[in-house]
Amino acid sequence: MIRFGAKSARDKDDFSQTLTGRMLALASAHEMVMTKDKVDAADLDHVIRSIVEPHEHDAGTRFLLNGTTMSVRPQSISGLALVINELATNAIKYGALASEEGQVSISWDTEDDALNVRWEERGGAAIEAVPERIGFGSRLLDTTIVRQFGGTLSHDWRREGVVVSIKLPLTAILG
């Protein structure tokens, strides 16, 4: 993370903030696993909330979460935490969370032996074009979702905000 993150950072402050966020996401995930006290799973809602909470307003209006109750195994928590943190970091830097009015809706459900996660941004600056630059964060998302979990990832670059769709096999994440 350090070597590749440094290469894709705009400057040292960008690198520091991004790396700090990734490390905090991993620390939060690690804490969930270590404090489960031999419990075999953690609630997905709890995993997501713990990662986005540092980016939330006092009123709790930046993130809207909606999903079915689902237990994920401890081995999946770190990867899921990195994915959610990376999406939040991108939203803060370039997307909906770059403005005070921006919101992110995160929803999930299961269908056909897969977990479907939808990350939908709105209220930020209008998207004029698909980003040309592929940074370390994009590669991290791809590596985690596709290679670690065997899932798929797609972006829909809408003018009003990006929609990210993630599909993960339940066998890769269920507790």
Summary of the structure (lengths in Angstrom):
residues: 175
radius of gyration: 15.5
end to end distance: 27.0
largest distance: 48.4
contacts: 530
relative contact order: 0.15
helix: 47%
strand: 25%
